[in-house]
Amino acid sequence: MRKNILLKVLILGVMFGITVFLNGTAKTGKTPNKKEKQEDCYIPKGELTCVTDINTVKGSIKLAEKEAEKDKLFKDAEKYFKKGRFGNENVGFIDYPEGWMMFVDSDSGPSTMQISREGFDIYTLDVLYIVDESINLTKITEEIAKQNYDDLLKAGHTKDNLEIKDVIINGYKGKSVKVKRVSGKSWITYYIPNKKKMHIIVVEGLPQHTDKMQKFVERSWNPYK
């Protein structure tokens, strides 16, 4: 689902004449051909894009490369971890929950930071950079959230399984899109515009855990420290 967020920003960037720096798959603007999709990725029920199949040779190589990339990213951020904060100056910060470990998504971008508890409950911090200062970032945030919501409806989710709303996190206004249940999990994606950035914060996990995880993010997130 995170990869779809980035692809959607790319599409909206073209629509609105925006220049954006994107992370990961969307940055290249490439679309895999049908053969690649069939052999190396799959679309989980209720989701919007292909997920790399790490059981294939190409998938396992991609995962190993991504693990090495994330090892470096986490080592560079250790100075923040020692202060009890997870994240960095690019993606922003939340409190570092005790006992959580690095999580690696083979489809994540180079700036994406993720931690997990037992591989199921996951916090994701990411960022998009908006180059054109004349763009109304608040409007684009609303468009991205609304289009993500609409695409989830088209993917088969019912309205009572989705929620889109305005949010304020530590004084920063944005939007959130929630999927109450998909593949045994709940997903909540926050889109928080701030100056030349759009921060993306994702909470995913067991439905009985995500309310507490949301409150944790809303209490502790900060774009700077």
C-alpha positions as a printed NumPy array, in Angstrom:
array([[  0.   ,   0.   ,   0.   ],
       [  2.845,   2.412,   0.667],
       [  4.127,   1.98 ,  -2.894],
       [  0.7  ,   2.93 ,  -4.22 ],
       [  0.813,   6.174,  -2.233],
       [  4.005,   7.19 ,  -4.012],
       [  2.66 ,   6.228,  -7.417],
       [ -0.469,   8.26 ,  -6.753],
       [  1.611,  11.307,  -5.871],
       [  3.466,  10.914,  -9.16 ],
       [  0.194,  10.832, -11.094],
       [ -1.154,  13.88 ,  -9.274],
       [  2.132,  15.652,  -9.896],
       [  1.606,  15.27 , -13.622],
       [ -2.011,  16.412, -13.339],
       [ -1.143,  19.577, -11.435],
       [  2.162,  20.325, -13.167],
       [  4.124,  19.654,  -9.993],
       [  7.75 ,  18.639,  -9.785],
       [  8.206,  16.186,  -6.933],
       [ 11.107,  14.087,  -5.706],
       [  9.79 ,  10.605,  -5.042],
       [ 11.299,   7.64 ,  -3.26 ],
       [ 11.456,   4.051,  -4.4  ],
       [  9.559,   2.592,  -7.33 ],
       [  7.618,   5.709,  -8.228],
       [ 10.762,   7.767,  -8.712],
       [ 11.677,   5.991, -11.926],
       [  8.235,   6.328, -13.426],
       [  8.596,   2.78 , -14.765],
       [  5.746,   0.304, -14.978],
       [  6.689,  -3.383, -14.981],
       [  5.41 ,  -5.375, -17.938],
       [  2.824,  -8.11 , -17.533],
       [  5.375, -10.91 , -17.502],
       [  7.36 ,  -9.265, -14.699],
       [  4.193,  -8.719, -12.681],
       [  3.181, -12.358, -13.012],
       [  6.592, -13.779, -12.159],
       [  7.979, -11.431,  -9.519],
       [  5.07 ,  -9.827,  -7.7  ],
       [  1.479, -10.362,  -6.641],
       [ -1.436,  -8.163,  -5.591],
       [ -2.814,  -9.038,  -2.129],
       [ -6.6  ,  -8.984,  -1.854],
       [ -7.893,  -5.484,  -1.203],
       [ -4.613,  -3.756,  -2.067],
       [ -3.758,  -1.663,  -5.092],
       [ -0.302,  -2.561,  -6.392],
       [  1.985,  -5.524,  -6.883],
       [  4.076,  -6.638,  -3.914],
       [  7.457,  -8.208,  -4.645],
       [  7.412, -11.985,  -4.236],
       [ 10.497, -12.571,  -2.081],
       [ 10.257, -16.32 ,  -2.725],
       [ 11.516, -15.807,  -6.287],
       [ 15.206, -15.434,  -7.121],
       [ 14.784, -11.806,  -8.19 ],
       [ 12.629, -11.098,  -5.166],
       [ 15.153, -12.538,  -2.703],
       [ 17.985, -10.551,  -4.307],
       [ 15.92 ,  -7.379,  -4.124],
       [ 15.185,  -7.994,  -0.439],
       [ 18.865,  -8.602,   0.371],
       [ 19.833,  -5.363,  -1.368],
       [ 17.132,  -3.48 ,   0.499],
       [ 18.287,  -4.924,   3.84 ],
       [ 21.814,  -3.638,   3.207],
       [ 20.409,  -0.21 ,   2.298],
       [ 18.329,  -0.064,   5.48 ],
       [ 21.216,  -1.215,   7.683],
       [ 23.126,   1.888,   6.636],
       [ 20.096,   4.137,   7.095],
       [ 19.55 ,   2.825,  10.62 ],
       [ 23.223,   3.12 ,  11.563],
       [ 23.157,   6.763,  10.492],
       [ 20.127,   7.312,  12.747],
       [ 21.532,   5.622,  15.862],
       [ 22.243,   9.004,  17.474],
       [ 18.481,   9.621,  17.517],
       [ 17.637,   6.115,  18.736],
       [ 19.891,   6.653,  21.753],
       [ 17.735,   9.652,  22.648],
       [ 14.584,   7.535,  22.458],
       [ 13.434,   8.828,  19.075],
       [ 12.816,   6.783,  15.928],
       [ 13.315,   8.45 ,  12.542],
       [ 15.649,  11.075,  11.121],
       [ 15.712,  14.685,   9.936],
       [ 14.149,  13.694,   6.596],
       [ 11.152,  11.578,   7.58 ],
       [ 10.467,  13.045,  11.022],
       [ 10.346,  11.308,  14.385],
       [  8.205,   9.336,  16.805],
       [  9.109,   7.912,  20.192],
       [ 11.022,   4.637,  19.848],
       [  8.797,   1.914,  21.361],
       [ 10.71 ,  -0.508,  23.564],
       [ 11.501,  -3.877,  21.994],
       [ 10.655,  -2.937,  18.402],
       [ 13.098,  -3.842,  15.645],
       [ 14.007,  -2.738,  12.123],
       [ 11.572,  -3.936,   9.466],
       [ 12.479,  -4.163,   5.77 ],
       [  9.909,  -3.891,   2.971],
       [ 11.5  ,  -4.897,  -0.335],
       [  9.325,  -2.316,  -2.127],
       [ 10.168,   0.603,   0.153],
       [ 12.061,   3.682,  -0.992],
       [ 15.593,   4.661,   0.067],
       [ 14.39 ,   7.121,   2.723],
       [ 11.669,   4.898,   4.21 ],
       [ 12.167,   3.924,   7.853],
       [ 10.167,   1.098,   9.429],
       [ 10.086,  -0.664,  12.771],
       [  8.025,  -3.666,  13.767],
       [  6.883,  -5.747,  16.686],
       [  6.991,  -9.441,  15.744],
       [  6.801,  -8.589,  12.038],
       [  3.102,  -7.745,  12.123],
       [  2.567,  -4.402,  13.848],
       [  4.566,  -1.822,  11.867],
       [  5.297,   1.907,  11.975],
       [  6.442,   3.508,   8.705],
       [  7.911,   7.005,   8.321],
       [  8.511,   8.461,   4.864],
       [  8.614,  11.795,   3.054],
       [  7.99 ,  13.396,  -0.326],
       [  9.764,  16.604,  -1.341],
       [  7.806,  19.223,  -3.276],
       [ 10.099,  21.386,  -5.398],
       [  7.66 ,  23.965,  -6.79 ],
       [  7.079,  26.512,  -4.008],
       [  4.012,  27.943,  -5.76 ],
       [  2.057,  24.723,  -5.244],
       [ -0.66 ,  24.628,  -2.592],
       [  0.608,  21.676,  -0.594],
       [ -2.521,  21.512,   1.544],
       [ -4.676,  21.1  ,  -1.563],
       [ -2.417,  18.401,  -2.971],
       [ -2.523,  16.557,   0.358],
       [ -6.313,  16.544,   0.219],
       [ -6.281,  15.317,  -3.397],
       [ -3.884,  12.472,  -2.65 ],
       [ -5.864,  11.291,   0.37 ],
       [ -9.159,  11.462,  -1.532],
       [ -7.795,   9.589,  -4.544],
       [ -6.312,   6.887,  -2.322],
       [ -9.715,   6.524,  -0.65 ],
       [-11.494,   6.324,  -4.032],
       [ -9.032,   3.723,  -5.334],
       [ -9.611,   1.578,  -2.257],
       [-13.34 ,   1.678,  -2.984],
       [-12.628,   0.55 ,  -6.548],
       [-10.452,  -2.274,  -5.171],
       [-13.522,  -3.713,  -3.457],
       [-13.573,  -2.141,  -0.004],
       [-16.945,  -0.991,   1.294],
       [-17.42 ,   2.515,   2.658],
       [-17.956,   1.171,   6.161],
       [-14.467,  -0.416,   5.983],
       [-12.817,   2.897,   5.097],
       [-12.399,   6.234,   6.816],
       [-10.97 ,   9.53 ,   5.566],
       [-10.706,  12.534,   7.848],
       [ -8.845,  15.701,   8.791],
       [ -6.213,  15.258,  11.49 ],
       [ -3.977,  17.422,  13.647],
       [ -0.783,  15.847,  14.975],
       [  1.08 ,  18.005,  17.471],
       [ -0.266,  21.112,  15.77 ],
       [  0.399,  19.927,  12.19 ],
       [ -2.719,  19.595,  10.041],
       [ -3.184,  16.859,   7.469],
       [ -5.378,  13.993,   6.311],
       [ -5.661,  10.333,   7.207],
       [ -7.056,   7.33 ,   5.356],
       [ -7.917,   4.207,   7.315],
       [ -8.636,   0.673,   6.136],
       [-10.297,  -1.034,   9.071],
       [ -9.618,  -4.581,   7.907],
       [ -7.497,  -5.983,   5.066],
       [ -5.625,  -9.309,   5.174],
       [ -6.152,  -9.503,   8.936],
       [ -4.735,  -6.02 ,   9.552],
       [ -5.802,  -2.416,   9.908],
       [ -3.974,   0.354,   7.991],
       [ -3.901,   4.071,   8.778],
       [ -1.96 ,   6.431,   6.514],
       [ -1.323,  10.021,   7.579],
       [ -0.43 ,  12.718,   5.036],
       [  1.086,  15.738,   6.796],
       [  2.254,  18.721,   4.686],
       [  5.032,  20.84 ,   6.152],
       [  6.898,  23.496,   4.156],
       [  8.481,  21.737,   1.122],
       [  7.673,  18.259,   2.398],
       [  4.77 ,  15.909,   2.661],
       [  5.331,  13.518,   5.545],
       [  3.766,  10.079,   5.235],
       [  3.208,   8.084,   8.407],
       [  1.71 ,   4.606,   8.243],
       [  0.361,   2.559,  11.128],
       [ -0.462,  -1.064,  10.363],
       [ -1.142,  -4.022,  12.572],
       [ -3.702,  -6.176,  14.3  ],
       [ -7.021,  -4.313,  14.515],
       [ -6.972,  -4.575,  18.31 ],
       [ -3.553,  -2.869,  18.396],
       [ -3.885,  -0.024,  15.908],
       [ -5.969,   2.347,  18.054],
       [ -3.178,   2.41 ,  20.622],
       [ -0.572,   2.717,  17.857],
       [ -2.44 ,   5.69 ,  16.375],
       [ -2.478,   7.481,  19.713],
       [  1.247,   6.782,  20.046],
       [  1.926,   8.499,  16.704],
       [ -0.416,  11.402,  17.381],
       [  1.204,  11.997,  20.755],
       [  4.861,  11.694,  19.78 ],
       [  5.35 ,  12.587,  16.089],
       [  7.407,  15.662,  15.237],
       [  8.953,  16.598,  11.862],
       [ 12.122,  18.047,  13.398],
       [ 13.127,  16.208,  16.57 ]])
